[in-house]
């Protein structure tokens, strides 16, 4: 047990619950702050999600069949490589998939690698 200090009294809290609550708040927020307020656009005509930043376009191509979406390819402008744009667009796309209650088939190697580093997203993957 750890003790949370509040003005006037101390209240014991379970360390596991404390850490679990911190994880819940931050589990889907791995992007750099400069990308947080950038809009994600679903370009349905071209079957891709798009994110515009600093006069560049990042995208994730997809195929959708009913409530199942396959992510095929992620592309980030070379000017943004290494700056977190890939992480930002993938995280925004995964959040959109979750919000739409879709199930995911990750075929893009970048998306697969992201989910391996952030297994909390496995909950939206189509069960095998």
N, C-alpha and C positions, 0 to 999 in steps of 0.2 A: 504494500500500500504506500502511496505517496500522499502528502498532505497539500491541499490547495489552500493558500493563505488568502483570506478575505478580510476586509476591515472588520475588526471586532470579534471574529471567531475563525476557527479552523475546521474544515470539513474534510474527512478522509474520502478519497476517491480511488477507484480501482485503476491501476496503471494501464492495464489492457484497454479498458473503456476509454481512457484519456487518449491513448495513442490511436485507437480505432477511430475516434471522432476527428482527430487531426487528419488521418489518412482519408476519411470520407470527404472532408472539405477540400483537400488538395489533390485527390486522386486523378482528376481530369484536367489539371492545370499545369502543364509542363512547358507551355510556350513562353517565349520571351515577351515582355510587356508591350513592345512596339507592335506586336501582331494581334494583341487581344481585342482591340476594337475595330479590326479590319473585317469587313463583311465577307461572307461566303455566298457566292451566287451559284445556283443550280441552273446551268445552261442545258436545259432538257433537249434542245434541238441537236446539240453536239454530244450528248450523254457525258457531260463532265461537270464537275464542281470547279469553280474558279475563284481565285483570290487575287485582287489587284493591290499592289504595294509598290510605291516609288516608281511609277510608270512601267512596272513589269507585271507579267501574268504568271501565276503558278496554277497548276491544275491537277486534278485527279480524274482520270477517265473511268467510266463505269458502264456496266450493263445491269439492267433491272428486269426481273421477272416476278410479277406479283409482289410478295413481301420479302423477296430475296434480292440483295444487291451484291454484285461482284465488283471489287475494285481492281482495275486492270493495270493502271500505269499512273505514276506520279511524276510530274515534271515541274522543276523549279528553274527560273531564269538563272544563268550562270552568275550574274551580278549578285544574286542572293544566296548562293551556295555557301554553306558554313555559317550562316547567320540565323538559322532557326526557322526559315520559311517552310521547309519541308515538314518539320515537326508541327508547325502552326496549322498548315492546311490539312494535314492528316488528322490532327486532333479535332479541328473544326468539322471535318467530314464525319469522323466517328461519332461526334456529339450529335450531328444532324441525323445520322442513321439511327442512333438510339432514340432521339426525339420522335422520329417517324415510326418507331416500333418495327423497324426492318431487321432482317437477319443478314449477316455478312458472310460472304465468301471472299477472303483476302487472297488475291492472286498476284498483286503487285509485290515484288520483293521488299520494297521500302516500307510498305504497310505491314507486311509480315514481320519485318525486323522491329518496327515500332511496337507492335502488339507483344512480341516476345519480351521487350524491355518494360512494357506496361501491361502485365497480364490481367489487370482489372477490366480491360476491354474484351477479354475472352467471352464475357457474358453475352455479347451480341453476335458471336460467330455461330454459324449453322452447325448444329450437332452432327457428328459423323455417325 
